[in-house]
Amino acid sequence: MIPPRFAANLDWLYTEHAYLDRPDVARADGFAAVELQQPHLHDADALAARLAGLRVVLINAPAGDWAAGERGFAALPGSEFRDATLRGLALATRLGAERVHLLSGLAEDTPQTRAIWLANLAWAAEQSTLPLVVEPINRRDMPGYFLHRQAQALELLAVLNSPRVQLQLDLYHCRVAEGESLSHLTRALDRGLLGHVQVAGVAGRHEPEANEYATELTLLRERGWPGAVGLEYRPRAGTSAGLAWLG
């Protein structure tokens, strides 16, 4: 049985199966929880039916035309952010999701983009009854992404000062951008800002090595953090065969 704190990311795992079949395969492997990166690309009613009985810990709001290079809108002017947020919140309600990730988009970190980001997130917090999360993403994997360092994210969240907006800390992105993840995870816990955690092996973004994040996972357990840890990695071979690291 997969430990209940782990959630399969159905856009990264089980890609050898059709999307609507992935919840069943994840369930068969022992997952009780999943997260969804682009659920808006699929029929909501059909997806909701296939997810029945699974805990949906996170979905992403629409981030724009991914193939054309769009990566969300929170730091960008215009109406796209509000439209994407409302669509994401509506879909979260339909799927029974626990929280929504709002992507920040491609923009340099300037006083103007910070002001836009803060105004957009303040508006989103007023619209939502669900927790919202924002994620620093390393610029090696996503060049030009606005929110890319942990200190930057914590500073903005402190200014925003909304209990409804929390940090999504991907330990993989953190290690790539910052060199390590334990001190950043500890700081987020200390400040009460940690909303969601994800992992991937730093080498190739495949499955983590057996003990790659043992210290961080132990810290979460010792601190009694109640959230889920999403598995957002690219399996080396078949997804099911690659789950041995969890044991």
C-alpha positions as CSV (number, residue, x, y, z in Angstrom):
1,M,0.0,0.0,0.0
2,I,1.3,3.5,-0.9
3,P,1.6,5.7,2.2
4,P,-1.5,7.9,2.2
5,R,0.5,11.2,2.3
6,F,1.8,10.5,-1.3
7,A,-0.3,11.7,-4.3
8,A,0.2,10.6,-7.9
9,N,0.5,13.4,-10.4
10,L,-1.6,12.0,-13.2
11,D,-0.1,14.3,-15.8
12,W,3.5,13.0,-15.1
13,L,2.8,9.5,-13.9
14,Y,1.0,6.7,-15.8
15,T,1.5,8.4,-19.2
16,E,1.6,4.9,-20.7
17,H,-2.2,4.9,-20.1
18,A,-5.0,7.0,-21.5
19,Y,-5.7,10.0,-19.2
20,L,-9.1,8.9,-18.0
21,D,-7.7,5.4,-17.2
22,R,-5.0,6.8,-15.0
23,P,-7.1,7.2,-11.8
24,D,-8.0,3.5,-11.9
25,V,-4.3,2.4,-12.4
26,A,-3.2,4.7,-9.6
27,R,-5.9,3.2,-7.4
28,A,-4.8,-0.3,-8.3
29,D,-1.2,0.6,-7.3
30,G,-2.4,1.7,-3.9
31,F,-2.7,5.4,-4.2
32,A,-5.5,7.1,-2.2
33,A,-4.6,10.6,-3.5
34,V,-3.9,12.3,-6.8
35,E,-3.0,15.7,-8.2
36,L,-3.8,17.0,-11.6
37,Q,-1.8,19.5,-13.7
38,Q,-4.1,20.1,-16.7
39,P,-7.5,18.6,-15.8
40,H,-9.2,21.4,-17.8
41,L,-8.1,19.6,-21.1
42,H,-10.5,16.8,-20.3
43,D,-14.2,16.3,-19.9
44,A,-15.0,17.4,-16.4
45,D,-17.9,15.0,-15.9
46,A,-16.0,12.0,-17.2
47,L,-13.0,12.9,-15.1
48,A,-15.0,13.4,-11.9
49,A,-16.6,9.9,-12.4
50,R,-13.2,8.3,-12.8
51,L,-11.7,10.1,-9.8
52,A,-14.5,8.9,-7.4
53,G,-13.1,7.6,-4.2
54,L,-9.7,9.3,-4.7
55,R,-8.6,12.3,-2.7
56,V,-7.8,15.1,-5.2
57,V,-5.3,17.1,-3.2
58,L,-4.4,19.7,-5.9
59,I,-5.3,20.9,-9.4
60,N,-3.7,23.6,-11.4
61,A,-5.8,26.4,-12.8
62,P,-5.5,26.8,-16.6
63,A,-2.1,28.3,-17.5
64,G,-2.8,29.3,-21.0
65,D,-1.5,27.9,-24.3
66,W,1.3,25.7,-23.0
67,A,2.5,24.7,-26.4
68,A,2.8,28.4,-27.3
69,G,4.9,29.1,-24.2
70,E,2.3,30.5,-21.8
71,R,2.9,29.5,-18.1
72,G,0.1,31.2,-16.2
73,F,-0.8,34.8,-15.6
74,A,-0.5,36.0,-12.0
75,A,2.4,38.4,-12.7
76,L,0.9,39.6,-16.0
77,P,-1.5,42.4,-16.7
78,G,-4.8,41.7,-18.4
79,S,-8.0,39.7,-17.7
80,E,-6.5,36.2,-18.4
81,F,-5.6,35.7,-14.7
82,R,-9.1,36.3,-13.5
83,D,-10.6,34.1,-16.2
84,A,-8.2,31.2,-15.5
85,T,-8.7,31.5,-11.7
86,L,-12.5,31.3,-12.0
87,R,-12.3,28.4,-14.4
88,G,-9.9,26.6,-12.0
89,L,-12.1,27.2,-9.0
90,A,-15.1,26.0,-10.8
91,L,-13.3,22.8,-11.9
92,A,-11.9,22.3,-8.4
93,T,-15.5,22.3,-7.0
94,R,-16.6,19.8,-9.7
95,L,-13.7,17.4,-9.0
96,G,-13.8,17.9,-5.2
97,A,-10.2,19.2,-5.2
98,E,-8.7,20.5,-2.0
99,R,-6.6,23.3,-3.3
100,V,-5.8,25.2,-6.6
101,H,-2.3,26.1,-7.9
102,L,-2.3,29.5,-9.6
103,L,0.7,29.8,-12.0
104,S,2.6,33.1,-12.0
105,G,3.7,33.3,-15.6
106,L,6.8,34.5,-17.5
107,A,7.9,37.9,-16.3
108,E,10.9,39.5,-14.7
109,D,10.8,40.3,-11.0
110,T,10.3,44.1,-11.0
111,P,8.3,46.4,-8.7
112,Q,5.6,46.6,-11.4
113,T,5.3,42.8,-11.8
114,R,5.3,42.4,-8.0
115,A,2.4,44.9,-7.7
116,I,0.5,43.0,-10.4
117,W,1.1,39.7,-8.8
118,L,0.0,40.9,-5.4
119,A,-3.1,42.5,-6.7
120,N,-4.1,39.4,-8.7
121,L,-3.5,37.1,-5.7
122,A,-5.4,39.4,-3.4
123,W,-8.4,39.3,-5.8
124,A,-8.1,35.5,-6.1
125,A,-8.1,35.0,-2.4
126,E,-11.4,37.0,-2.2
127,Q,-13.0,34.7,-4.8
128,S,-12.0,31.4,-3.3
129,T,-13.2,29.3,-0.4
130,L,-10.4,26.8,-1.1
131,P,-6.7,27.2,-0.2
132,L,-4.7,28.6,-3.1
133,V,-1.0,27.8,-3.7
134,V,1.8,29.4,-5.6
135,E,5.0,27.7,-6.6
136,P,8.6,28.9,-7.2
137,I,9.8,27.0,-10.3
138,N,13.5,26.9,-11.2
139,R,14.5,28.9,-14.3
140,R,16.6,26.1,-15.7
141,D,13.5,24.1,-16.4
142,M,11.2,27.1,-17.0
143,P,13.3,30.1,-18.2
144,G,11.8,33.4,-17.3
145,Y,9.3,32.2,-14.8
146,F,8.4,35.0,-12.4
147,L,8.3,33.2,-9.1
148,H,11.6,31.3,-9.0
149,R,13.2,31.6,-5.5
150,Q,11.9,30.6,-2.1
151,A,12.9,33.8,-0.4
152,Q,11.1,35.8,-3.2
153,A,7.9,33.7,-2.6
154,L,8.0,34.0,1.2
155,E,8.5,37.8,0.9
156,L,5.6,38.2,-1.4
157,L,3.3,36.0,0.7
158,A,4.3,38.0,3.8
159,V,3.2,41.2,2.0
160,L,0.0,39.6,0.7
161,N,-0.7,38.3,4.2
162,S,-3.7,36.2,3.2
163,P,-4.3,32.9,5.1
164,R,-5.9,31.5,1.9
165,V,-2.7,31.8,-0.2
166,Q,0.1,29.3,0.7
167,L,3.4,28.0,-0.6
168,Q,3.7,25.0,-2.9
169,L,7.2,23.8,-2.3
170,D,8.5,21.4,-4.9
171,L,11.7,20.0,-3.3
172,Y,13.1,19.3,-6.8
173,H,12.7,22.9,-8.0
174,C,14.1,24.1,-4.7
175,R,17.2,21.9,-4.9
176,V,17.9,22.9,-8.5
177,A,17.5,26.6,-7.8
178,E,18.8,26.9,-4.2
179,G,21.2,23.9,-3.9
180,E,19.3,22.3,-1.0
181,S,15.8,22.1,0.3
182,L,15.8,21.3,4.0
183,S,16.3,24.8,5.3
184,H,13.7,26.2,2.9
185,L,11.2,23.5,4.0
186,T,11.9,24.3,7.7
187,R,11.4,28.0,7.1
188,A,8.1,27.5,5.3
189,L,6.9,25.3,8.2
190,D,8.0,27.8,10.8
191,R,6.1,30.6,9.1
192,G,3.0,28.5,8.7
193,L,2.9,29.0,4.9
194,L,3.4,25.4,3.7
195,G,0.4,24.3,1.6
196,H,1.6,21.6,-0.6
197,V,4.9,19.6,-1.3
198,Q,6.1,17.9,-4.4
199,V,9.2,15.7,-5.1
200,A,11.2,14.4,-8.0
201,G,14.7,13.1,-8.3
202,V,17.2,15.9,-9.0
203,A,19.0,13.7,-11.5
204,G,16.9,13.8,-14.6
205,R,13.6,14.5,-12.8
206,H,12.9,10.8,-12.5
207,E,11.9,8.8,-9.4
208,P,13.8,10.0,-6.3
209,E,16.5,7.7,-5.0
210,A,15.4,5.7,-2.0
211,N,16.6,8.1,0.6
212,E,16.9,11.3,-1.5
213,Y,14.3,13.2,0.5
214,A,14.3,11.1,3.7
215,T,15.3,14.0,6.0
216,E,12.6,16.3,4.5
217,L,9.9,13.6,4.8
218,T,10.9,12.9,8.3
219,L,10.7,16.6,9.2
220,L,7.2,16.8,7.8
221,R,6.1,13.7,9.8
222,E,7.8,15.0,13.0
223,R,6.1,18.4,12.7
224,G,2.7,16.8,12.1
225,W,2.2,18.6,8.8
226,P,-1.1,17.4,7.5
227,G,-0.7,17.9,3.8
228,A,0.1,15.7,0.8
229,V,3.4,15.1,-1.1
230,G,2.8,15.0,-4.8
231,L,4.9,12.8,-7.1
232,E,5.7,15.0,-10.0
233,Y,8.4,13.2,-11.9
234,R,9.1,11.5,-15.2
235,P,9.3,7.7,-14.6
236,R,12.4,6.0,-16.0
237,A,10.3,3.1,-17.3
238,G,6.8,2.1,-16.4
239,T,5.2,4.1,-13.5
240,S,4.2,1.1,-11.5
241,A,7.6,-0.6,-11.7
242,G,9.2,2.7,-10.5
243,L,7.3,3.0,-7.2
244,A,9.7,0.8,-5.3
245,W,11.5,3.9,-3.9
246,L,8.4,4.6,-1.7
247,G,9.0,1.4,0.2
